Amino acid sequence: MTMRKAIVGAQIFDGTFWHDDAALLIEAGKIISIEPASGVPDSIEIVEAGNGSLLVPGFIDLQVNGGGGVLLNEEPTVEGITQICAAHAKFGTTALLPTLITDTPEITAATVEAGKRAAEAHVPGFLGLHLEGPHLSVARKGAHDPKLIRPMEESDIELILSCRGRMDVLLTTIAPENVTPEQVSRLAEAGFIVSLGHTEASYATAATYAAAGARTATHLFNAMSQLGNREPGLVGAALDLGSLYAGLISDGIHVHPAAMAAAIRAKQGPGKIFIVTDAMSPIGTDMTSFTLNGREILRRDGRLTLADGTLAGADIDMVASVRFAHERLGLPLDDVLRMASAHPAEAARVDDRKGALKAGFDADFVLLTTDLQMKSTWIGGNRVFQA
């Protein structure tokens, strides 16, 4: 018999409203309700959050290349996935998509197999996989190895289709240059999330692919056709087309704060902008360099770059991303918290059980100080990190 718990002493944000003098009741990994703290029965186990605490929905990160010293490309195993998830839990991430950067068919297949096994093992924090490539545009390759970029083939589709029913989410980033609208439709109709990124696609092309079933845009502004006065590009399409969601790296390095704020104001719904970290293996470590596809990536002054200065992922975690968006952009805290929880849950179609503190939802939440520093992380009603 599982013990019902009540988390008390925090100001609780349920994803829509704030609750004072309230308790979050959880049992068997699920949220039961939010009740007045004064009405909690003595029979329930009380967990004191501590004065000055904020209790908010757990962060959901749909683009995580690595963490805790592990890069998914270098360790495409259940153990690698487990270490990445554990590393990001320390920063408030309760659900994430370990992300494979363009690699060989063999590494991609190994990653998919590891994802299936991680789902079967119920690895805490594992939501599914993000395959970022290899079907991208060489012209917008970023840090992806151009020798590994190639068109999507039937075998690639079959590999993705093999994940149906085996994990909650599989998201794949593709470029129209190397994938057809018909291929996008097949994947979308099978329930997979297709994201447009690393592409020179025009607005019209992006709109065609959105109509075919593409649902998101990968790291808005970065590695994509830009917003111009006569050609809006993928940036313009992502902001203008209500069917598209868009991930945004909130570090002030990948996108200028003014551009971030303008995009958030301009986004047409119901699709929304959500925060991603695009984090690499150094998160949670003191590493100063690492290897991707045999190339050294340098960690300097908050940046991760190839030797030529090309950005190669980000050196930021989710709670730091939330702080940046709130403090540097001046966005209301409610809105930023939704960008880190509810909006990615919607984009990934898991908003029926994650991204908010509602009855029946997974008991995934984070306790923060009032200045948005970490206190603890809870996944499925279990405390997995305590500061």
C-alpha positions in Angstrom: 0.0 0.0 0.0 1.5 3.3 -1.0 1.5 6.2 1.4 -0.3 9.4 0.5 1.9 12.4 0.9 1.2 16.1 1.3 3.8 18.7 0.3 3.2 21.8 2.4 4.8 25.2 3.1 5.3 26.3 -0.5 3.4 28.6 -2.8 2.1 26.2 -5.4 1.7 27.0 -9.2 -0.5 24.5 -10.8 0.3 25.7 -14.3 -2.5 28.3 -14.4 -3.0 29.6 -10.8 -1.0 30.2 -7.7 -2.2 28.7 -4.4 -1.2 30.0 -1.0 -1.4 28.1 2.3 -2.0 25.0 0.2 -0.8 21.4 0.1 -0.1 19.2 -2.9 -1.4 15.7 -2.3 0.3 12.8 -4.1 -0.1 9.1 -4.1 1.2 6.2 -6.2 3.2 8.6 -8.5 0.1 10.7 -9.3 -1.3 14.0 -8.2 -4.4 13.6 -6.1 -5.3 17.3 -5.6 -4.3 20.7 -4.2 -6.0 21.3 -0.9 -5.9 24.0 1.9 -3.0 23.1 4.1 -5.2 23.4 7.2 -7.4 20.6 6.0 -4.7 17.9 5.5 -5.6 14.8 7.7 -3.1 13.7 10.3 -3.0 10.2 8.6 -1.1 11.7 5.6 2.7 11.9 5.6 3.7 15.6 5.6 6.6 16.8 3.6 7.7 20.3 4.6 8.9 22.4 1.6 10.3 25.1 3.8 9.4 28.8 4.0 9.9 30.8 0.8 9.5 27.8 -1.5 7.8 27.7 -4.9 6.3 24.4 -6.0 6.0 24.3 -9.8 5.4 21.8 -12.5 8.5 19.8 -13.5 10.4 21.1 -16.5 10.2 19.2 -19.8 13.1 19.5 -22.2 12.6 18.2 -25.8 16.3 18.7 -26.9 19.0 17.3 -24.6 22.2 16.0 -26.3 23.9 15.0 -23.1 24.7 15.7 -19.5 26.7 14.5 -16.5 29.7 13.8 -18.7 27.7 11.7 -21.2 26.9 12.6 -24.8 24.2 10.3 -26.3 26.2 10.0 -29.6 29.1 8.6 -27.6 27.1 6.3 -25.3 23.9 5.2 -27.0 22.9 2.9 -24.2 20.4 2.6 -21.4 23.1 3.5 -19.0 24.0 6.6 -21.0 20.3 7.6 -21.1 20.0 7.1 -17.4 23.0 9.2 -16.6 21.8 12.0 -18.9 18.3 12.0 -17.2 19.8 12.0 -13.7 22.2 14.9 -14.5 19.3 17.1 -15.7 17.0 16.2 -12.8 19.4 18.2 -10.6 18.3 21.3 -12.6 14.5 20.7 -12.4 14.0 18.6 -15.6 11.5 15.8 -14.8 11.0 14.6 -18.4 13.3 14.9 -21.4 14.1 13.6 -24.9 17.8 12.5 -25.1 18.8 13.8 -28.5 21.0 12.1 -31.0 22.9 14.5 -33.2 23.5 13.3 -36.9 25.4 10.1 -36.8 25.9 6.8 -38.7 23.0 4.4 -39.3 24.6 2.0 -36.8 24.7 4.6 -34.0 21.2 5.7 -34.8 19.9 2.1 -34.6 21.7 1.5 -31.3 20.2 4.7 -29.9 16.7 3.6 -30.9 17.2 0.2 -29.3 18.5 1.9 -26.1 15.4 4.1 -26.1 13.1 1.2 -26.3 14.9 -0.5 -23.4 15.0 2.7 -21.3 11.2 3.0 -21.7 10.7 -0.6 -20.7 12.9 0.0 -17.6 11.0 3.2 -16.7 14.1 5.2 -16.4 13.2 8.3 -14.3 12.8 11.3 -16.5 13.0 9.5 -19.8 10.2 10.6 -22.1 11.5 9.3 -25.4 14.0 10.2 -28.1 14.8 13.1 -30.4 16.6 12.2 -33.6 18.2 15.4 -34.8 19.2 14.4 -38.3 20.8 12.9 -40.3 18.2 14.2 -42.9 19.2 17.8 -42.7 20.5 20.5 -45.1 24.3 20.7 -45.5 23.9 24.4 -46.1 22.5 24.8 -42.5 24.5 22.0 -40.9 25.7 23.9 -37.8 27.9 21.5 -35.9 26.5 18.4 -37.6 29.0 16.4 -39.6 28.2 17.1 -43.3 29.7 13.7 -44.3 26.8 12.0 -42.3 23.9 14.1 -43.7 21.8 12.2 -46.2 18.3 11.8 -47.6 15.6 9.9 -45.7 15.2 6.3 -47.0 12.6 3.6 -46.4 14.9 1.9 -43.8 15.0 5.2 -41.8 11.2 5.4 -41.8 10.9 1.7 -40.7 13.3 2.3 -37.9 11.2 5.2 -36.5 8.0 3.2 -37.1 9.5 0.4 -35.0 9.2 2.7 -32.0 5.4 2.9 -32.2 4.0 1.8 -28.8 7.5 1.4 -27.4 8.1 4.9 -26.0 5.9 7.9 -25.2 7.5 10.2 -27.7 9.8 10.1 -30.7 10.6 13.4 -32.3 12.7 13.8 -35.4 14.2 16.9 -36.8 14.3 17.0 -40.6 15.0 19.4 -43.5 12.8 19.5 -46.6 15.9 19.3 -48.7 16.3 15.7 -47.7 12.8 14.5 -46.8 9.6 14.5 -48.8 6.1 15.8 -47.6 4.8 12.2 -48.1 7.5 10.9 -45.7 6.5 13.5 -43.2 2.9 12.6 -43.5 3.6 8.9 -42.9 5.5 9.6 -39.7 3.0 12.2 -38.5 0.0 9.9 -39.1 1.8 7.2 -37.2 1.9 9.5 -34.2 5.5 10.7 -34.3 6.6 14.4 -33.9 8.3 15.8 -37.0 10.2 19.0 -36.5 11.6 21.3 -39.2 15.2 22.5 -38.6 18.7 22.8 -40.1 17.1 24.0 -43.3 17.1 26.8 -45.9 13.4 26.2 -46.5 11.3 29.1 -47.8 8.1 30.1 -46.0 6.0 28.4 -48.7 8.0 25.2 -48.3 7.7 25.3 -44.5 4.0 25.8 -44.8 3.7 22.8 -47.2 5.5 20.6 -44.7 3.4 21.9 -41.8 0.3 21.0 -43.8 1.9 17.5 -44.3 2.1 17.0 -40.6 5.3 18.8 -39.3 4.5 20.0 -35.8 7.5 21.9 -34.4 10.6 23.9 -35.4 13.9 23.0 -33.9 15.8 25.7 -31.9 14.1 28.8 -33.5 16.5 31.2 -35.4 19.4 28.8 -35.2 20.4 26.8 -38.3 17.4 27.9 -40.4 16.3 30.4 -43.0 15.8 33.8 -41.4 13.0 36.3 -41.4 13.4 38.7 -44.3 11.1 41.4 -45.7 10.2 39.5 -48.9 11.1 35.9 -47.8 10.0 35.1 -44.2 11.8 31.8 -44.2 11.4 29.1 -41.6 11.6 31.7 -38.8 8.7 33.6 -40.2 6.7 30.4 -40.8 7.3 29.2 -37.3 6.0 32.5 -35.9 3.1 32.9 -38.3 1.7 29.4 -38.7 -0.4 28.5 -35.7 0.0 24.8 -36.2 3.7 25.0 -35.5 5.3 24.9 -32.0 8.9 26.1 -31.7 11.8 25.3 -29.3 14.0 28.3 -28.2 17.4 28.2 -26.5 17.2 30.6 -23.6 20.8 31.5 -23.0 21.2 34.9 -24.7 24.0 33.4 -26.8 22.2 31.4 -29.4 19.5 34.2 -29.9 19.8 37.8 -28.9 17.4 38.7 -26.0 15.6 41.3 -28.2 15.0 38.7 -30.9 13.8 36.2 -28.2 11.3 38.7 -26.8 10.1 39.8 -30.2 9.5 36.2 -31.3 7.6 35.4 -28.1 5.3 38.4 -28.6 4.8 37.6 -32.3 4.0 33.9 -32.1 0.6 33.0 -33.5 -1.3 30.2 -31.7 -2.4 27.7 -30.9 1.2 26.5 -31.3 3.6 28.1 -28.8 7.2 28.7 -28.1 8.8 26.5 -25.5 12.3 26.4 -23.9 14.9 23.8 -24.8 18.4 23.6 -23.5 20.2 21.9 -26.4 22.5 20.8 -23.6 25.7 18.8 -24.1 27.7 16.4 -22.0 29.4 19.1 -19.7 26.1 20.0 -17.9 26.6 19.2 -14.2 30.4 18.7 -14.6 33.6 20.8 -14.8 34.5 19.5 -18.2 36.3 21.9 -20.5 36.0 19.9 -23.7 34.5 16.8 -25.2 34.2 15.0 -28.5 31.4 14.8 -31.1 31.8 12.7 -34.2 35.6 12.7 -33.7 35.7 16.6 -33.4 36.7 18.4 -30.3 34.1 20.8 -28.8 35.5 23.5 -26.5 33.7 24.9 -23.4 34.5 28.5 -22.9 32.6 31.4 -21.2 29.2 29.7 -21.4 29.7 28.7 -25.0 30.3 25.3 -26.7 32.1 25.6 -30.0 34.0 23.8 -32.7 37.6 25.1 -33.3 36.2 27.5 -36.0 33.8 29.1 -33.5 30.6 27.3 -34.7 28.2 26.9 -31.8 27.8 23.2 -30.9 24.9 22.9 -28.5 24.4 24.9 -25.4 26.0 25.1 -22.0 22.8 25.8 -20.0 20.3 23.8 -17.9 16.6 24.3 -17.6 16.4 26.2 -14.3 19.1 28.6 -15.6 17.1 29.0 -18.8 13.9 29.9 -16.8 15.9 32.4 -14.7 17.2 34.0 -17.9 13.9 34.3 -19.6 12.3 35.8 -16.4 15.1 38.1 -15.3 16.7 39.1 -18.5 13.7 39.2 -20.8 11.4 40.5 -18.1 8.7 37.9 -18.8 6.1 37.1 -16.2 7.2 34.1 -14.1 3.9 32.3 -14.9 4.5 32.6 -18.6 8.1 31.4 -18.3 7.1 28.4 -16.2 4.6 27.4 -18.9 7.3 27.7 -21.5 9.3 25.2 -19.6 6.5 22.8 -18.8 3.0 23.1 -20.3 4.1 24.3 -23.7 6.6 21.5 -24.4 4.1 19.0 -23.0 1.5 20.2 -25.6 4.1 20.1 -28.4 5.0 16.5 -27.5 1.3 15.6 -27.0 1.8 14.5 -23.4 -0.3 17.3 -21.9 -2.9 14.9 -20.8 -0.5 13.8 -18.0 2.4 16.2 -17.8 3.2 19.9 -17.7 0.7 20.9 -15.0 -0.3 20.0 -11.4 -3.7 18.5 -12.0 -5.5 15.6 -10.5 -4.5 12.4 -12.2 -1.3 13.9 -13.7 2.2 12.5 -13.0 3.6 13.8 -9.8 6.5 15.5 -11.5 7.4 18.8 -9.8 10.2 21.1 -8.7 10.7 23.0 -5.5 12.5 26.3 -6.0 13.5 29.3 -3.9 11.9 32.6 -4.6 15.0 33.6 -6.6 14.6 30.5 -8.7 17.4 28.4 -7.3 17.0 24.6 -7.0 15.7 23.0 -3.8 14.5 19.6 -5.0 13.1 17.6 -7.9 10.4 15.0 -7.8 9.6 12.5 -10.6 6.6 10.2 -10.2 6.2 11.3 -6.6 9.7 10.3 -5.7 12.3 12.9 -4.7 15.2 12.3 -7.1 17.3 15.3 -6.2 17.7 17.4 -3.0 20.0 20.5 -3.1 
